[in-house]
């Protein structure tokens, strides 16, 4: 059993060393994109570049743009700084 394991380990090491550039490309893509699907892996193995947005890009696109101020609706009875709800009405 040990001989079989040692042989397979040596074969695995040779395959990884022969494809080191591809292994490193997959590792870099995982660090950048966090997840990869089969198509992504196939493209990396062919030497193509991935051009999809990163998770950080998608999060940034969901946030309001810097310098953009959201103005309150003047018709609303919600007042900022007072708990975010409508003001109580007398009576």
N, C-alpha and C positions, 0 to 999 in steps of 0.2 A: 504494500500500500504506500509506504514511504517513497519508494522508487517512482511510482506513478505520480504522486503529488509533486515530487522534485522535478520530474520531467515536464509536467504541465506548467509548473511555476517558471521553469526556464523558457519554455515556449511562449508563455504569456509575456515575460520580460522582453524577449526578442521582438514580439509583435508591437509592444508599447514603444520600445526604443526605435523601431523602424518607422513608426508613425508619430513620433514625438511632436512634430509641428502640428499635427491634427489634434492630438490630445490637448496640447496647450491652447489651440484655437477654441476648442470646446470649453475648456476651463475659463478662458477670458470671456467667452460669450455668456457663460453661466453667471459670472460675476457682473456682467453688464446688464443682462436681461432677466436674470433670476430663474427663468424657466425656458426650456427649449422643447419644441415638439419634433416629431420625426422629420418633417420637412426642413426645419432649421438644421438638424444634425446632418441630413443629406447634403444641404447646401455647404455647410462647413467642410464636410469630407471632400466635396468637389473643389474646394478652395474658393468658393464664392463668399461675398460679404453679406452679412445680414443688414437690412436697412429698415427694419421695423422700429417703432418708437420704444424707448426703454420705459420701465415702470415709473422712473422719475419724471420722464417727459410727460407721461399721461397724467400723473398727479399734478404737475405744474400747469398743464392745460386746463385742469378742473378748478384751479384756484383763480380768484379774481386777479386781474392785472394790477401790478404795482402802480401806485399813483392814481388809480381809479377810486373815486369816492362815490359811494352809494348814497344818494340823497333820499331822505324819508319822504313818503307820500304826504303832501300837505293836507289831503282830505282825511287822513287816518287820525284816529284819536289815540294812537299808541305814541307814547313819549319816551325817547331814548333816555337811559339812565334811571328810570323809575321802575325797574323790574321787567320792562318789555311788554307789559300788558296795558289795557285801556285804563284811563284814569277813572276812579270811582265817581259815580254821579250822586249828587245829594238826593236824599229822600228815600 
